[in-house]
Amino acid sequence: MASSADDVPLCLREAQKMQLTIDRLKNTANLNLFKTDYLE
């Protein structure tokens, strides 16, 4: 039980890192779209 309980926070941490990376990519993409629309 102890080992599986220890695994959960690690999985959550990895998921949070993935989510942060995805959010950053989305923000970059949105910024690029905004620049393109604005310049046109």
PDB file with SEQRES, HELIX, SHEET and CRYST1 records, atoms N, CA, C and O in Angstrom:
SEQRES   1 A   40  MET ALA SER SER ALA ASP ASP VAL PRO LEU CYS LEU ARG          
SEQRES   2 A   40  GLU ALA GLN LYS MET GLN LEU THR ILE ASP ARG LEU LYS          
SEQRES   3 A   40  ASN THR ALA ASN LEU ASN LEU PHE LYS THR ASP TYR LEU          
SEQRES   4 A   40  GLU                                                          
HELIX    1 AA1 ALA A    2  LEU A   39  1                                  38    
CRYST1    1.000    1.000    1.000  90.00  90.00  90.00 P 1           1          
ATOM      1  N   MET A   1       0.834  -1.209   0.000  1.00  0.00           N  
ATOM      2  CA  MET A   1       0.000   0.000   0.000  1.00  0.00           C  
ATOM      3  C   MET A   1       0.867   1.257   0.000  1.00  0.00           C  
ATOM      4  O   MET A   1       0.573   2.231  -0.693  1.00  0.00           O  
ATOM      5  N   ALA A   2       1.938   1.216   0.790  1.00  0.00           N  
ATOM      6  CA  ALA A   2       2.782   2.402   0.931  1.00  0.00           C  
ATOM      7  C   ALA A   2       3.405   2.795  -0.412  1.00  0.00           C  
ATOM      8  O   ALA A   2       3.476   3.977  -0.750  1.00  0.00           O  
ATOM      9  N   SER A   3       3.855   1.788  -1.174  1.00  0.00           N  
ATOM     10  CA  SER A   3       4.504   2.089  -2.453  1.00  0.00           C  
ATOM     11  C   SER A   3       3.519   2.715  -3.440  1.00  0.00           C  
ATOM     12  O   SER A   3       3.862   3.664  -4.146  1.00  0.00           O  
ATOM     13  N   SER A   4       2.304   2.186  -3.487  1.00  0.00           N  
ATOM     14  CA  SER A   4       1.309   2.737  -4.416  1.00  0.00           C  
ATOM     15  C   SER A   4       0.902   4.144  -3.982  1.00  0.00           C  
ATOM     16  O   SER A   4       0.635   5.000  -4.825  1.00  0.00           O  
ATOM     17  N   ALA A   5       0.853   4.385  -2.674  1.00  0.00           N  
ATOM     18  CA  ALA A   5       0.510   5.714  -2.166  1.00  0.00           C  
ATOM     19  C   ALA A   5       1.611   6.701  -2.542  1.00  0.00           C  
ATOM     20  O   ALA A   5       1.336   7.865  -2.834  1.00  0.00           O  
ATOM     21  N   ASP A   6       2.860   6.229  -2.535  1.00  0.00           N  
ATOM     22  CA  ASP A   6       3.980   7.094  -2.906  1.00  0.00           C  
ATOM     23  C   ASP A   6       3.968   7.405  -4.400  1.00  0.00           C  
ATOM     24  O   ASP A   6       4.446   8.456  -4.825  1.00  0.00           O  
ATOM     25  N   ASP A   7       3.421   6.490  -5.187  1.00  0.00           N  
ATOM     26  CA  ASP A   7       3.390   6.681  -6.638  1.00  0.00           C  
ATOM     27  C   ASP A   7       2.403   7.763  -7.059  1.00  0.00           C  
ATOM     28  O   ASP A   7       2.609   8.430  -8.073  1.00  0.00           O  
ATOM     29  N   VAL A   8       1.343   7.939  -6.296  1.00  0.00           N  
ATOM     30  CA  VAL A   8       0.294   8.885  -6.700  1.00  0.00           C  
ATOM     31  C   VAL A   8       0.805  10.315  -6.834  1.00  0.00           C  
ATOM     32  O   VAL A   8       0.564  10.942  -7.866  1.00  0.00           O  
ATOM     33  N   PRO A   9       1.504  10.862  -5.829  1.00  0.00           N  
ATOM     34  CA  PRO A   9       1.987  12.243  -5.964  1.00  0.00           C  
ATOM     35  C   PRO A   9       2.909  12.413  -7.173  1.00  0.00           C  
ATOM     36  O   PRO A   9       2.872  13.445  -7.844  1.00  0.00           O  
ATOM     37  N   LEU A  10       3.726  11.412  -7.447  1.00  0.00           N  
ATOM     38  CA  LEU A  10       4.629  11.482  -8.596  1.00  0.00           C  
ATOM     39  C   LEU A  10       3.827  11.575  -9.886  1.00  0.00           C  
ATOM     40  O   LEU A  10       4.139  12.389 -10.755  1.00  0.00           O  
ATOM     41  N   CYS A  11       2.802  10.750 -10.014  1.00  0.00           N  
ATOM     42  CA  CYS A  11       1.940  10.783 -11.206  1.00  0.00           C  
ATOM     43  C   CYS A  11       1.268  12.143 -11.335  1.00  0.00           C  
ATOM     44  O   CYS A  11       1.182  12.707 -12.426  1.00  0.00           O  
ATOM     45  N   LEU A  12       0.795  12.659 -10.211  1.00  0.00           N  
ATOM     46  CA  LEU A  12       0.138  13.966 -10.233  1.00  0.00           C  
ATOM     47  C   LEU A  12       1.124  15.047 -10.640  1.00  0.00           C  
ATOM     48  O   LEU A  12       0.794  15.948 -11.411  1.00  0.00           O  
ATOM     49  N   ARG A  13       2.343  14.947 -10.112  1.00  0.00           N  
ATOM     50  CA  ARG A  13       3.363  15.941 -10.462  1.00  0.00           C  
ATOM     51  C   ARG A  13       3.673  15.898 -11.952  1.00  0.00           C  
ATOM     52  O   ARG A  13       3.785  16.939 -12.600  1.00  0.00           O  
ATOM     53  N   GLU A  14       3.811  14.695 -12.489  1.00  0.00           N  
ATOM     54  CA  GLU A  14       4.073  14.544 -13.925  1.00  0.00           C  
ATOM     55  C   GLU A  14       2.923  15.111 -14.747  1.00  0.00           C  
ATOM     56  O   GLU A  14       3.141  15.784 -15.754  1.00  0.00           O  
ATOM     57  N   ALA A  15       1.692  14.835 -14.309  1.00  0.00           N  
ATOM     58  CA  ALA A  15       0.518  15.344 -15.023  1.00  0.00           C  
ATOM     59  C   ALA A  15       0.489  16.865 -14.985  1.00  0.00           C  
ATOM     60  O   ALA A  15       0.150  17.510 -15.977  1.00  0.00           O  
ATOM     61  N   GLN A  16       0.843  17.434 -13.843  1.00  0.00           N  
ATOM     62  CA  GLN A  16       0.859  18.893 -13.722  1.00  0.00           C  
ATOM     63  C   GLN A  16       1.913  19.491 -14.648  1.00  0.00           C  
ATOM     64  O   GLN A  16       1.677  20.519 -15.283  1.00  0.00           O  
ATOM     65  N   LYS A  17       3.075  18.845 -14.723  1.00  0.00           N  
ATOM     66  CA  LYS A  17       4.134  19.321 -15.629  1.00  0.00           C  
ATOM     67  C   LYS A  17       3.647  19.287 -17.073  1.00  0.00           C  
ATOM     68  O   LYS A  17       3.865  20.230 -17.834  1.00  0.00           O  
ATOM     69  N   MET A  18       2.987  18.193 -17.442  1.00  0.00           N  
ATOM     70  CA  MET A  18       2.443  18.072 -18.798  1.00  0.00           C  
ATOM     71  C   MET A  18       1.434  19.179 -19.063  1.00  0.00           C  
ATOM     72  O   MET A  18       1.450  19.802 -20.124  1.00  0.00           O  
ATOM     73  N   GLN A  19       0.556  19.422 -18.092  1.00  0.00           N  
ATOM     74  CA  GLN A  19      -0.473  20.444 -18.250  1.00  0.00           C  
ATOM     75  C   GLN A  19       0.163  21.818 -18.417  1.00  0.00           C  
ATOM     76  O   GLN A  19      -0.282  22.610 -19.248  1.00  0.00           O  
ATOM     77  N   LEU A  20       1.202  22.107 -17.631  1.00  0.00           N  
ATOM     78  CA  LEU A  20       1.888  23.393 -17.745  1.00  0.00           C  
ATOM     79  C   LEU A  20       2.509  23.542 -19.125  1.00  0.00           C  
ATOM     80  O   LEU A  20       2.445  24.613 -19.728  1.00  0.00           O  
ATOM     81  N   THR A  21       3.110  22.468 -19.622  1.00  0.00           N  
ATOM     82  CA  THR A  21       3.716  22.509 -20.952  1.00  0.00           C  
ATOM     83  C   THR A  21       2.660  22.753 -22.018  1.00  0.00           C  
ATOM     84  O   THR A  21       2.863  23.556 -22.929  1.00  0.00           O  
ATOM     85  N   ILE A  22       1.530  22.058 -21.905  1.00  0.00           N  
ATOM     86  CA  ILE A  22       0.433  22.232 -22.868  1.00  0.00           C  
ATOM     87  C   ILE A  22      -0.094  23.660 -22.822  1.00  0.00           C  
ATOM     88  O   ILE A  22      -0.327  24.276 -23.862  1.00  0.00           O  
ATOM     89  N   ASP A  23      -0.284  24.186 -21.605  1.00  0.00           N  
ATOM     90  CA  ASP A  23      -0.775  25.559 -21.455  1.00  0.00           C  
ATOM     91  C   ASP A  23       0.195  26.542 -22.098  1.00  0.00           C  
ATOM     92  O   ASP A  23      -0.224  27.490 -22.763  1.00  0.00           O  
ATOM     93  N   ARG A  24       1.494  26.316 -21.900  1.00  0.00           N  
ATOM     94  CA  ARG A  24       2.503  27.209 -22.466  1.00  0.00           C  
ATOM     95  C   ARG A  24       2.449  27.170 -23.992  1.00  0.00           C  
ATOM     96  O   ARG A  24       2.524  28.209 -24.648  1.00  0.00           O  
ATOM     97  N   LEU A  25       2.318  25.971 -24.551  1.00  0.00           N  
ATOM     98  CA  LEU A  25       2.232  25.837 -26.011  1.00  0.00           C  
ATOM     99  C   LEU A  25       0.984  26.521 -26.545  1.00  0.00           C  
ATOM    100  O   LEU A  25       1.030  27.183 -27.582  1.00  0.00           O  
ATOM    101  N   LYS A  26      -0.137  26.361 -25.837  1.00  0.00           N  
ATOM    102  CA  LYS A  26      -1.383  27.006 -26.259  1.00  0.00           C  
ATOM    103  C   LYS A  26      -1.229  28.518 -26.224  1.00  0.00           C  
ATOM    104  O   LYS A  26      -1.656  29.212 -27.146  1.00  0.00           O  
ATOM    105  N   ASN A  27      -0.617  29.030 -25.157  1.00  0.00           N  
ATOM    106  CA  ASN A  27      -0.430  30.473 -25.034  1.00  0.00           C  
ATOM    107  C   ASN A  27       0.452  31.001 -26.158  1.00  0.00           C  
ATOM    108  O   ASN A  27       0.179  32.063 -26.717  1.00  0.00           O  
ATOM    109  N   THR A  28       1.506  30.266 -26.491  1.00  0.00           N  
ATOM    110  CA  THR A  28       2.397  30.672 -27.576  1.00  0.00           C  
ATOM    111  C   THR A  28       1.649  30.671 -28.903  1.00  0.00           C  
ATOM    112  O   THR A  28       1.790  31.598 -29.699  1.00  0.00           O  
ATOM    113  N   ALA A  29       0.857  29.633 -29.140  1.00  0.00           N  
ATOM    114  CA  ALA A  29       0.085  29.536 -30.379  1.00  0.00           C  
ATOM    115  C   ALA A  29      -0.919  30.675 -30.469  1.00  0.00           C  
ATOM    116  O   ALA A  29      -1.070  31.289 -31.525  1.00  0.00           O  
ATOM    117  N   ASN A  30      -1.604  30.959 -29.373  1.00  0.00           N  
ATOM    118  CA  ASN A  30      -2.582  32.046 -29.353  1.00  0.00           C  
ATOM    119  C   ASN A  30      -1.903  33.383 -29.606  1.00  0.00           C  
ATOM    120  O   ASN A  30      -2.439  34.230 -30.320  1.00  0.00           O  
ATOM    121  N   LEU A  31      -0.725  33.576 -29.023  1.00  0.00           N  
ATOM    122  CA  LEU A  31       0.012  34.823 -29.209  1.00  0.00           C  
ATOM    123  C   LEU A  31       0.402  34.981 -30.674  1.00  0.00           C  
ATOM    124  O   LEU A  31       0.293  36.071 -31.235  1.00  0.00           O  
ATOM    125  N   ASN A  32       0.856  33.892 -31.293  1.00  0.00           N  
ATOM    126  CA  ASN A  32       1.224  33.942 -32.708  1.00  0.00           C  
ATOM    127  C   ASN A  32       0.011  34.250 -33.577  1.00  0.00           C  
ATOM    128  O   ASN A  32       0.108  35.032 -34.522  1.00  0.00           O  
ATOM    129  N   LEU A  33      -1.123  33.647 -33.267  1.00  0.00           N  
ATOM    130  CA  LEU A  33      -2.352  33.920 -34.019  1.00  0.00           C  
ATOM    131  C   LEU A  33      -2.752  35.378 -33.853  1.00  0.00           C  
ATOM    132  O   LEU A  33      -3.151  36.034 -34.815  1.00  0.00           O  
ATOM    133  N   PHE A  34      -2.644  35.878 -32.637  1.00  0.00           N  
ATOM    134  CA  PHE A  34      -3.001  37.268 -32.364  1.00  0.00           C  
ATOM    135  C   PHE A  34      -2.110  38.209 -33.167  1.00  0.00           C  
ATOM    136  O   PHE A  34      -2.594  39.164 -33.775  1.00  0.00           O  
ATOM    137  N   LYS A  35      -0.808  37.937 -33.166  1.00  0.00           N  
ATOM    138  CA  LYS A  35       0.126  38.778 -33.925  1.00  0.00           C  
ATOM    139  C   LYS A  35      -0.226  38.757 -35.408  1.00  0.00           C  
ATOM    140  O   LYS A  35      -0.246  39.800 -36.062  1.00  0.00           O  
ATOM    141  N   THR A  36      -0.503  37.572 -35.931  1.00  0.00           N  
ATOM    142  CA  THR A  36      -0.831  37.433 -37.351  1.00  0.00           C  
ATOM    143  C   THR A  36      -2.097  38.214 -37.686  1.00  0.00           C  
ATOM    144  O   THR A  36      -2.128  38.961 -38.664  1.00  0.00           O  
ATOM    145  N   ASP A  37      -3.139  38.043 -36.875  1.00  0.00           N  
ATOM    146  CA  ASP A  37      -4.401  38.751 -37.109  1.00  0.00           C  
ATOM    147  C   ASP A  37      -4.201  40.256 -36.987  1.00  0.00           C  
ATOM    148  O   ASP A  37      -4.744  41.033 -37.772  1.00  0.00           O  
ATOM    149  N   TYR A  38      -3.421  40.652 -36.002  1.00  0.00           N  
ATOM    150  CA  TYR A  38      -3.214  42.078 -35.738  1.00  0.00           C  
ATOM    151  C   TYR A  38      -2.443  42.737 -36.885  1.00  0.00           C  
ATOM    152  O   TYR A  38      -2.768  43.843 -37.317  1.00  0.00           O  
ATOM    153  N   LEU A  39      -1.416  42.033 -37.365  1.00  0.00           N  
ATOM    154  CA  LEU A  39      -0.598  42.595 -38.438  1.00  0.00           C  
ATOM    155  C   LEU A  39      -1.371  42.665 -39.750  1.00  0.00           C  
ATOM    156  O   LEU A  39      -1.143  43.568 -40.555  1.00  0.00           O  
ATOM    157  N   GLU A  40      -2.281  41.721 -39.972  1.00  0.00           N  
ATOM    158  CA  GLU A  40      -3.089  41.752 -41.192  1.00  0.00           C  
ATOM    159  C   GLU A  40      -4.115  42.872 -41.059  1.00  0.00           C  
ATOM    160  O   GLU A  40      -4.913  43.090 -41.971  1.00  0.00           O  
TER     161      GLU A  40                                                      
END                                                                             
